[in-house]
């Protein structure tokens, strides 16, 4: 994983982006920001009471300089606060939001930081060391929104097994995706893999391999595979997507030779799309705990601009790594690359 992350950091350093941090008094976050500044992978924006943040930096004996502070509730920031609150109201008034409710939400650092990304005053946001996944994802859904209408947001993890990197999805967001949702997750996961230098070979996982079982859940995976293949012809014509496949047929060539000798993917999948969040979340955690794989993520997929969620159990290095990945996402979005 070190070589994988090192390449991502090199790419981030080539064009650092402005990353908003709404948890700017949290110890791990501040220690990560110190490291990020040292590595030159991003230009941090610290959101919150500037006096309180600086006091916390001093308490932790950190060296954090040349960063942007956004004291979002200060009198000096009133113009931006009012503009952001009005923008949120205009975006959500048809959903019943009042101007007062919009102003109240803008007091929240995560909402404010997400609006900064939307308005082009930041290039990405990283949150979740303190806040729940919902607290990070909901503002992104309401403000940043999905890349495509009716498109579901999903979360992918990169895992390193010995010398091999794989991507698992969706292990973080969409609880019970339907066939269309799964197809979207497959396409977004292929894009994520490509952004970070992994050649996507996408396996749609099931408890059946190429018709070995007949069940409505298997039919859903077959339908999702067909939709994803059709969509890939338009947007990712060089990406291989295959299913339905059991895990062993997707990742072990000799098993694939027996179970699906004519399949497009024969034990050489690099991207695994699980049927639902339960199986994906269990799968990636089994891989880390029993397979000793190293994991990084989740990377939120399908948004128009990058917002990424941390685990509340994250380490400092996890934050540093996710920020570098967020910068790379922002680079791709800025240049129109996928």
C-alpha positions in Angstrom: 0.0 0.0 0.0 3.0 2.3 0.6 3.9 2.4 -3.1 0.3 2.9 -4.0 -0.1 5.8 -1.6 3.3 7.3 -2.5 2.2 7.6 -6.1 -1.1 9.3 -5.1 0.8 11.7 -2.9 3.2 12.5 -5.8 0.2 13.3 -8.0 -1.4 15.4 -5.2 1.8 17.4 -4.8 1.9 18.2 -8.5 -1.2 20.4 -8.1 -2.3 20.8 -4.5 -5.9 21.7 -4.0 -7.8 23.6 -1.2 -9.3 21.0 1.2 -11.8 22.1 3.8 -11.6 20.7 7.3 -14.7 21.2 9.4 -13.2 19.4 12.4 -10.3 21.8 13.0 -9.9 21.4 16.7 -9.8 17.6 16.7 -6.4 16.3 17.7 -5.9 13.7 14.9 -7.1 16.1 12.3 -4.7 18.9 13.4 -1.8 16.4 13.5 -2.7 15.3 10.0 -2.9 18.9 8.8 0.7 19.4 10.1 1.8 16.4 8.1 -0.1 17.4 5.0 1.6 20.9 5.1 5.0 19.2 5.5 4.3 16.8 2.6 2.8 19.6 0.4 -0.2 17.5 -0.8 -3.0 20.0 -0.1 -3.7 23.5 0.9 -5.8 23.1 4.1 -8.7 25.4 5.1 -9.5 25.2 8.8 -13.2 26.0 9.5 -14.3 27.3 12.9 -13.4 29.8 15.6 -9.9 30.9 14.7 -9.0 31.8 18.3 -10.1 28.3 19.5 -8.3 26.5 16.7 -5.0 28.4 17.3 -5.3 27.7 21.0 -5.7 24.0 20.3 -2.7 24.1 17.9 -0.6 25.6 20.7 -1.9 23.1 23.3 -0.9 20.2 21.0 2.5 21.8 20.4 2.0 21.7 16.6 3.6 23.7 13.8 0.8 24.7 11.5 1.4 27.8 9.4 0.5 29.1 6.0 -3.1 27.7 6.2 -6.4 29.5 5.6 -8.6 30.0 8.6 -12.3 30.5 7.9 -14.0 31.8 11.1 -17.4 31.2 9.6 -19.5 32.8 12.4 -17.3 35.9 12.8 -18.5 39.4 11.8 -15.8 39.6 9.3 -17.2 36.6 7.4 -20.8 37.8 7.4 -20.9 38.5 3.6 -19.9 34.9 2.9 -22.2 33.5 5.6 -25.2 35.4 4.2 -24.4 34.4 0.6 -24.0 30.7 1.6 -27.2 30.7 3.7 -29.2 32.2 0.8 -27.8 29.7 -1.7 -28.8 26.8 0.6 -32.3 28.3 1.0 -32.7 28.7 -2.8 -31.5 25.1 -3.3 -33.9 23.7 -0.7 -36.9 25.9 -0.6 -39.0 23.6 -2.7 -38.3 20.9 -0.1 -39.8 23.2 2.5 -36.6 24.8 3.9 -37.1 28.3 5.4 -34.4 31.1 5.3 -34.1 30.7 9.1 -33.4 27.0 8.8 -30.8 27.6 6.1 -29.0 30.1 8.3 -29.1 27.6 11.2 -27.6 24.9 9.1 -24.8 27.2 7.9 -23.7 27.5 11.5 -22.7 23.9 11.3 -19.1 23.6 10.1 -19.8 20.6 7.9 -22.6 22.3 6.1 -20.5 25.5 5.7 -17.5 23.6 4.4 -19.7 21.7 1.9 -21.1 24.9 0.7 -17.6 26.3 0.2 -16.9 23.3 -2.1 -20.2 24.0 -4.0 -19.4 27.7 -4.4 -15.9 27.1 -5.6 -14.2 28.5 -2.5 -12.7 25.0 -1.7 -11.9 22.1 -3.9 -12.9 19.3 -1.6 -13.8 18.4 2.0 -12.7 15.7 4.5 -14.8 15.1 7.6 -15.8 12.2 9.9 -13.2 11.9 12.6 -15.8 13.3 15.0 -19.0 13.4 12.9 -21.0 10.4 11.8 -21.1 9.3 8.2 -24.6 10.7 7.9 -23.4 14.1 9.1 -20.8 14.2 6.3 -22.9 12.6 3.5 -26.2 14.4 4.0 -24.9 17.9 3.3 -23.0 16.5 0.3 -26.2 15.0 -1.1 -28.2 18.2 -0.5 -25.6 20.7 -1.7 -23.0 19.0 -3.9 -25.4 16.5 -5.3 -24.9 13.4 -7.4 -23.1 13.6 -10.8 -26.2 12.2 -12.5 -29.9 12.6 -11.6 -31.4 9.7 -9.6 -27.8 8.4 -9.1 -26.9 6.9 -5.8 -23.8 7.8 -3.9 -21.6 4.9 -2.9 -18.4 4.2 -1.0 -15.4 2.2 -2.1 -12.4 0.9 -0.2 -9.0 0.1 -1.7 -7.4 -3.0 -0.2 -3.9 -4.3 -0.6 -3.3 -8.1 -0.5 0.4 -8.7 -0.5 1.4 -7.1 -3.8 -2.1 -6.8 -5.2 -4.5 -3.8 -5.0 -8.2 -4.3 -5.2 -11.3 -2.1 -4.8 -14.4 -3.2 -2.9 -17.8 -1.4 -3.2 -20.3 -0.4 -1.9 -19.1 -0.9 1.7 -20.2 2.4 3.2 -23.4 4.1 1.9 -26.2 2.4 -0.1 -27.8 -0.2 2.1 -30.0 -2.1 -0.4 -29.2 -1.1 -4.0 -31.4 -2.2 -6.8 -30.1 -3.4 -10.2 -29.8 0.1 -11.5 -28.1 1.3 -8.4 -25.6 -1.5 -8.6 -24.8 -0.7 -12.2 -24.1 2.9 -11.2 -21.9 1.7 -8.4 -20.0 -0.5 -10.9 -19.4 2.4 -13.2 -18.4 4.8 -10.4 -16.1 2.2 -9.0 -14.4 1.7 -12.3 -13.8 5.4 -12.5 -12.4 5.5 -9.0 -10.0 2.7 -9.8 -8.8 4.5 -13.0 -8.3 7.8 -11.1 -5.9 6.1 -8.8 -4.0 4.0 -11.4 -5.8 0.7 -11.0 -6.9 -1.0 -14.2 -10.6 -1.8 -13.6 -11.8 -5.4 -14.2 -15.2 -5.3 -12.6 -16.8 -8.4 -11.1 -20.5 -8.3 -10.1 -20.6 -10.6 -7.2 -23.3 -13.1 -6.2 -23.7 -16.6 -4.7 -24.1 -17.8 -8.2 -21.7 -18.1 -11.1 -23.1 -17.7 -14.6 -26.5 -19.3 -13.8 -25.4 -21.9 -11.3 -28.3 -20.8 -9.1 -31.8 -19.5 -9.9 -33.1 -16.9 -7.5 -34.5 -13.3 -7.6 -31.3 -12.1 -5.9 -29.3 -13.6 -8.7 -31.5 -12.1 -11.3 -30.9 -8.7 -9.8 -27.1 -9.1 -10.3 -27.6 -10.3 -13.8 -29.8 -7.3 -14.6 -27.3 -5.0 -12.9 -24.5 -6.5 -15.0 -26.4 -6.0 -18.2 -27.2 -2.3 -17.3 -23.5 -1.7 -16.3 -22.2 -3.2 -19.5 -24.5 -1.1 -21.7 -23.6 2.1 -19.8 -19.9 1.3 -20.0 -20.1 1.2 -23.8 -20.9 5.0 -23.7 -18.7 6.2 -20.9 -15.9 3.6 -20.3 -15.7 1.5 -23.5 -12.4 -0.2 -22.5 -13.5 -1.4 -19.1 -14.4 -5.1 -18.6 -17.5 -5.8 -16.5 -18.7 -9.3 -15.9 -21.2 -11.2 -13.7 -22.8 -12.8 -12.0 -19.7 -14.3 -10.3 -18.9 -15.9 -7.0 -15.9 -14.5 -5.3 -13.7 -17.5 -6.0 -14.4 -17.4 -9.7 -13.8 -13.6 -9.7 -10.3 -13.8 -8.1 -8.9 -17.3 -8.5 -8.0 -18.3 -12.1 -8.1 -22.1 -11.6 -11.6 -21.8 -10.1 -12.8 -19.7 -13.0 -11.4 -22.2 -15.5 -13.8 -24.8 -13.9 -16.8 -22.6 -13.2 -16.8 -20.1 -16.0 -14.2 -20.9 -18.7 -15.8 -18.6 -21.2 -16.2 -15.6 -18.9 -14.7 -12.2 -19.6 -13.2 -12.2 -16.1 -11.5 -15.4 -15.1 -10.0 -15.0 -11.7 -8.4 -11.6 -12.6 -10.9 -9.1 -11.2 -9.6 -5.9 -9.6 -12.9 -4.4 -8.7 -15.5 -6.3 -6.7 -19.1 -5.1 -6.6 -21.0 -6.6 -3.7 -24.8 -7.2 -3.8 -25.5 -4.8 -0.9 -23.9 -2.8 1.9 -24.1 -5.6 4.4 -22.1 -8.1 2.3 -19.6 -5.4 1.2 -18.9 -4.1 4.7 -18.6 -7.6 6.1 -16.4 -8.6 3.2 -13.9 -5.8 3.4 -13.6 -6.2 7.2 -13.0 -9.9 6.9 -10.3 -9.1 4.4 -8.6 -6.7 6.8 -8.9 -8.8 10.0 -8.4 -12.3 8.6 -6.7 -11.7 5.3 -4.4 -9.0 6.8 -5.2 -6.7 3.9 -4.5 -3.0 4.3 -7.6 -0.8 3.7 -8.0 2.9 2.7 -11.3 4.5 2.4 -14.1 5.0 2.0 -13.9 7.1 -1.1 -17.3 8.6 -1.7 -18.3 8.1 -5.4 -20.8 9.7 -7.6 -20.7 13.3 -6.3 -20.1 16.3 -8.6 -17.2 17.4 -6.4 -15.1 15.5 -3.8 -16.3 15.1 -0.3 -14.8 12.2 1.7 -15.8 10.6 5.0 -13.5 9.3 7.7 -14.1 6.6 10.2 -14.4 8.0 13.8 -11.7 5.4 14.6 -9.3 6.7 12.0 -5.6 7.3 12.7 -3.6 10.4 11.7 -2.2 8.6 8.7 -5.6 7.6 7.5 -6.6 11.3 7.3 -3.3 12.2 5.5 -4.0 9.5 2.9 -7.6 10.3 2.3 -6.8 14.0 1.9 -4.2 13.1 -0.8 -6.9 11.0 -2.6 -9.4 13.9 -2.3 -6.9 16.2 -4.0 -6.4 13.7 -6.8 -10.2 13.5 -7.2 -10.4 17.3 -7.4 -7.6 17.4 -10.0 -9.6 14.9 -12.2 -12.8 16.8 -11.8 -11.1 20.1 -12.6 -9.6 18.8 -15.8 -12.6 16.8 -16.9 -10.7 13.5 -16.7 -12.4 10.3 -15.5 
